[in-house]
Amino acid sequence: MPRRRKFVSARLKEGEYDEKPWLTGKEDPNFKRKRWEKLIFWISIGVGIVLGAAICAFEYISVSTGTFCPIWEDNFAGIDNSAWSFEIQRGGFGTGSFDWTTDDPKNAYTDAEGLHIVPTLTTESTDITPAQLYDGYTLNLTTAKTCTSPDYTMCSIYSNKTTGAIINPVRSARMTTKGKKNIQYGKIEVVAKMPKGDWLWPAIWMMPEDSVYGPWPQSGEIDIAESRGNSPDNYTDGRNSIISALHWGPSPETDAFWRSSGKHNIRRTDYSEAFHTYGLEWTEDYLFMYIDSQLLVSGVLPAASRSMSLTHIAASLLYQVRCWPEDHVEPRRLWRVPDEQVRSLRPVVPNRHAQHSIRPEVLSGPRCCRRRYQRLLQGRRWEQAMG
């Protein structure tokens, strides 16, 4: 059996000297080199901080910020008919939305909290019965002299169970300042609380007062804020998400909004829990949109492109909630660039693109509308903000 080696400890014995050259100070042969290394390191850190601060400062100074003066503020103590109009029709405004927009006080009213936009069931807010909703009823807003659309197909429908045509099962409101208030260059802020509930699509838009460059989207569109009423627990980008965008292009199929859009999601809460400020700042040189202090969309308008529609049209503001619960809108403030021509201002809300709809299966057509209504009646997944 081989003999095992005795373990020898490497610990210092009493009286032995352990050299520590890093503690020898100036006697260390590498002292000068180490001193220069440390000096260079801290000088580099300081130079980096100074350069970073200088870059931030110069960039901040270079940002164009217009000087604005207030020209209009609406606190919604009531609905001002000199500033606001209702867009009344049943055709979905080209987005497949299945609500019938009205001027009914049940769908839009004001109180101490401000403006409320509240979708309601047609069978609960009119004399139309569930049976008539599906068959044998003629809704003609042109005859009633309330339709605001020049397209007669947007103003009337005959329910027919054979063809699947159904009267719009939901009524909501769409408010606009077109023809009364619009603005070219300035600043707009809207203080609002988004609604809760599936199938909802609230938005705050600006549309051209006159489509001088052609039909949508040739004359442009500014979406200050769009959201959804769905719970973020069940849907991606629900009411915890806000989107701002610019719509532009030669045709609806080539709308390049995806090149000029921004989104902001919040965690552990959503935009229906509190009021937030949604804003737009628009001058001859730049345009940006924000929520509270969060920048969503920004762009500099080069001189070569200033003949485009976004800089040469006056825009109107529009509010709308498509489909269910309740939307709260508080004071909206407008500023304009001093010495600039201001023609007026108009408010606009959501509904332009099917991909922004509440659910992916929201499609246009009477049969699709019927299927959606049946699912809604089977289980209303929405919360009444008014209790």
Secondary structure, 3 states (H helix, E strand, C coil): CCCCCCCCCCCCCCCCCCCCHHHCHHHCCCHHHHHHHHHHHHHHHHHHHHHHHHHHHHHHHHCCCCCCEEEEEECCCCCCCCCCEECCECCHHHCCCCEEECCCCCCEEEECCEEEECCEEHHHHCCCCHHHHHCCCEEECCCCCCCCCCCHHHCEEECECCCCECCCCEEECEEECCCCCEECCEEEEEEEECCCCCCCEEEEEEEECCCCCCCCCCCCEEEEEECCCCCCCCCCCCCCEEEEEEECCCCHHHCCHHHCEEEEECCCCCCCCCCEEEEEEECCCEEEEEECCEEEEEEECCHHHCCCHHHHCCEEEEEEEECCCCEEEEEEEEEECCCCCCCCEEEECCCCCHHHCCCCCCCCCHHHHHHHHHHHHHCCCCCCCCC
